[in-house]
Amino acid sequence: MKPFTVALGLALLAGPVAAKAPSIACPANLQPATSAELFFGGSGAGIPDADWSAFVSREVTPRFPGSLSVSDVYGQGGHGPFAREPARAVLLVLTGAERERDKVHAIRDAYRNRFRHDQVILLEAPACVSF
């Protein structure tokens, strides 16, 4: 059996592990963390601002009460002629606390279920933060 196959099999058997902050070198006064950016499509498809605000209040804020930012953005689709598509973005700081990623996925699922839009992009990257 190839080493990669063995390693992959062991990783799958180990199951999910708690999220932890990435191991990166940060300048003085900054702590390692992970930035998680969620991009929600569909705001241009008729999701009123009041519904979006209610969603953030019910689904996002309780899960990340002290470390989030929300913004209106636009995306550019690639099906035929490019078109700007309104979207919304949420920026979170993940500190490595237990079950943080479960909370992120719960937000994505709640959006999909509430607004019937499948397009919720998640980007994660190592970051250095200070609060």
N, C-alpha and C positions, 0 to 999 in steps of 0.2 A: 504494500500500500504506500502511496506517495505521502511525504511529510505534510504537504498542504492539506490533503484529504483527512489525515489523522488530526491535525490541528483544528480543522473546521468541525470535524465530528466532536472533538472534545469541547469546543466552544458551544456547540449546540446542546450537548448534554449538560453543560454547566448551567444553562438557562440564563434568565435576565439577572443582571446585577444592579445594585444601586448606582445611580449616576454620581459621578464625582467630578470635581473641578479638574480641568486639564492641568497637566504638569508643564507649565511654561514659566520662563523667567520673566518676572515683571519688575518694572522700575520701582524705586522706593515709594512707599505710600500707596501702592496699588496691589490688589490681590488677584490671583488667578481665578477665573470664572469661565463661563461659556455664554456667549450671546446667542439667543435664539430669536430668529425673526420669522414671524408668521405673516404670510400674504394671503388675504382672503379675496377671492374673486366674487363677482356677482353684485357689487354695490351699484354698478351701472345697469343692472337688470331689475331695478325696482325695489331695492332694499332701502326703505326710508331711514333717514338719520336717526329718528327716534327708536326704531327697531334695532339699529346698530348699537346705539347708546345703551339700550336695555340689555342687549347681548353682552356687551363689555361689562356692565354692572353686575350681571347675574353669573356669567361664566368665566370671565377673565380675572377681574379684580379680586374675588374671593380666593382664587387660587394663587395669585401673585400680588398681594396687597401693597407691597412696598417697592416693587422693582419692575415697572412697566411704563412704556410710552405707546401712544396710539397716534396714527397719522393717516391722512388720505394720500393715496399714491395713484399712479397709473401704470399699467403694464402694456406691453405691446405684443399682440398675438401674431402668430405666424401662419395662419390658415388663409391662404390667398393674400390679398393686399394687407399690408400691416395696418393695424388700427389701434389707436390708444384706447385702452379699456380701463375705466375707473376701478379701483380696488382699495382695500384698506390694509394697513400694516400694523402689527403689534410687535414691539421690541421688548424682549424679556431678558433678564440677567439670571442665569442658572448658577447657583453657588455650590452645587454638589449635594444639596440636601436630599434625603431619601424621598423617592417617588416624584421628584420634580418632572421628569420626562413623562410619567403617567399623567400628570396634570396637563402638560402641553398636549398630549394626544387626546385627552378628554375635551379640551377646548376645540380642537380640530373636529372631533366627532360631533360635538354639540352644534357647531356651525353647520356642518353638513346636514345634520338632522333638522335643524330649525329652518334653514333657508333653502334646503334642497340644492345646494351647490357643492360639487365634488372638489372644486379647485381650492385647496388650501395648501400652499407651499410652505415648507419648513426648511429654514437654513440655520445651521449651527456652526459656530466658529469659536476657537479659543479667544479669550479676551482678558485684558487687565482692567480692573475696575476699582473705583473708590466711591464710597457712599458718604 
